[in-house]
C-alpha cells in the first residue's frame, strides 16, 4: 500500500505530494489524517508528516521512483479530519503557506507528548532584587519586565503559561535563567478547564421580539436546506443590545436537535468567558472553549474532547475556527467586522474567510453578527451573496443612549485643557452620585503618546525600528509619572531622557494621553470613586480579563477605563454613562479603513451605556465635531456611513472594489 503525505515543516518549494510505501505491519493502521514520521531528503532524523491519501496502487506520479517506507505512526488515530485536509489546501492557495504549516496550526503542539506527567515551571530566584531592578529601570526589555511582573504576582507558573501570558519566546526565558533572574523546576501538569463558570449571569425570562422570531425562523429554514458545496450565509445586523446572542442560541439549539455541531467565534479573549457562560448555561456540559490563553495541556484536552465527538459546541477566539468538529451545522461569527479575526503571524489567515470555506465544505449555515458590519460584508449583502436579517431596536424597554458631542476646541478656548471636558466631568460626578457606573474609552495604552522637543521639534523614536516611543509609568517607582519609554513595535524599553538627544534642550514635552494617564487623572478628580484599567498591560495573566470584568460587574469599581477591548460585547446593566476621551485618536490611523474602524469603535462604545432599565448617556470628545464619521456614529446611522464609505472606496479602488495584499 502507498500513502501520499504532506511534510509538516515543508517550505513552499517542498510543499508537494510525497509518496511513501506503507509497511505491512502498518497497512491497517494508517489512514488519511494520521500523523506519521518519514525519512526525508538527507536528514538524519525522520520528520513529521500528515497522510492525506492512502491507496493500494502506486500513484502515477511515483511510477518510476524508488520509494522509501514510512518510519512510524505517531498516534493510533487520525489527528485531522478529511475536511481539515481540504481546508489546508485552500489555505495554501489563499495565504501562500504550506499545507503542512496550515495543519500544524490546527493540531495542538503537545499532541505527541501527552504522556508527560511533568512540565518545567519557573519562579524568580530573588524577588526582592527583581523589585529593585524594576524600580531602577535596569531591565531594558519589555519581555523581561512582563515576565518579572507576572511572577511577582503569581509566584510560579509553567513555562508554557509564562510564554503565553507574557507573549515571550523560549529564548527570553532561557536568557533570564542564565542571568540568574529565573530558576526552573519540574511541576506536575494541571489538567483544568477554563474558568468560564465563574461569571454570574442575571436571571431573566426570555421573550423574543418580533424581529428576533423572524430571524430565528429564517435561520431554521436554512438549516433544513443547507447542502455541502453551497453557501448559506446570513448577516445579522442589530443595534447594540438588540439580542443577537439570543438568536445565536436559539439557532444553535435547533442545530443540535438535528444532530449537528455548532461553532461560535468571538473576536476578543475578553469576550470568550462571557459568551461561554451564556452558552454553557443553555447547553451545560456539551460546550468546549478554545483560545490562545489555554495552556498546551488544556488545549490538547479540549481538542481531544472535540475530535472524539464528546463536545458538540465550541466557543472561542480566532484559532477556534480550526476546531475539529464533525457534522458541522452552524458557524456563528460574532462581531464579524473585528480585525482580531485576522492573524498577523504565519500562517496569516482571516478567520471569517475560513469560516466561509468550512461552511461550504460542511453544508453549514454561516451566521455573521454585528451592529456595525464591515464594508465588505455589507456589500456582499447588497449584492445578494448573503441574506440580511435586521434587529433595529433594543430588547425590552431599553432605548438607545443619548449621544452628546463635545467640541474640544471650544473647551481649550475657554481655558479648559483637561483630558476630561467640563460636560464629561459633570456627567461622571452625577453618575457616581446615583451609584451608577461608567466606562471610558481611550484607545492608547501607556501614559503619553510620545515625547517631542519644544526647541527642535524632534520626536523621540525607537533606535531599532524608528517608531515613536510611548511614555509609560513605571509602577515600581512611586515618585514619578511616566518615567520610561517603550516601543510598541519591538518592545524595547529605554529610560526617559532629561535632555533632547538631538539638540540637548531640556524642553521635552509629553504629547497625547493614554490609559495610564486617564487612570491617574480619574483618581485625582473623582476620589473616592474607584476606576480599574483594562488594556494590554493589565491583562497579561491568563484570567486577567475575566478578573477585571468580574470585579466591575460586582461593582467593586465605579468606572472601567480601557482601550478598544472594553467597547465590544460587554453587558453591564448598571453602566449608564460611556465616554470617549479622544475620538481624534481613533480617526488618525494611517489606514484606508480608519473611518470604518472609527465608526465601528464609536458605535460599539456608545452601545455599552443604558443596556438595562436605566437610561444611558454617551459623551464623545473630539476636535472634529463636524466629521462625517463622528456625526453618523453619534446618530447610529449606519446606512449613511456605508453610503459615504462605499463612494470613497469605489473612487480609490479599495475593497470591496479591489484587493490589497501586504508584501
Secondary structure, 3 states (H helix, E strand, C coil): CEEEEEECCCCHHHCCCEEEECCHHHCCCCCCCCEEEECCCCCCCCEEEEEEEEECCCCHHHCCCCCCEEEEECCCCCCCCHHHHHHHHHHHHHHCCCHHHHHHHHCCCCCCCCCCCEEEEEEECCHHHHHHHHHCCCCCEHHHHHHHHHHHHHCEEEHHHHHHHHCCCHHHHHHHHHCCCEEEEEEECCCCCCCHHHCCCCCCCCCCCHHHHHHHHHHHHHHHHCCCCCCEEEEEEECCCCCHHHHHHHHHHHHHHCCCEEEEECCCHHHHHHHHHHHHHHHHHHEEEECCCCCHHHHHHHHHHHHCCCCCEEEECHHHHHCCCCCEEEEEEECCCCHHHECCCCCCCEHHHHHHHHHHHHCCEEEEEECCCCHHHHHHHHCCCCEEEEECCCCCCCCCCEEEEEEHHHHHHCCCCCCCCHHHHHHHHHHHHCCCEEEEECCCCCCECEEEECCCCCECECCCCCCECEEECCCCCCCCCCCEEECCCCCEEEECCCCCCCCCCCCEEEECCCHHHHHHHHHHHHCCCCEEEECCCCCCCCCHHHHHHHHHHCCCCCEEEECHHHCCCCCCCCEEEEEECCHHHHHCCCCCCHHHHHHHHHHHHHCCCCCCCCCCEEEEEECCCCCHHHHHHHHCCHHHHHHHHHHHHHHHCCCCCCCCCCC
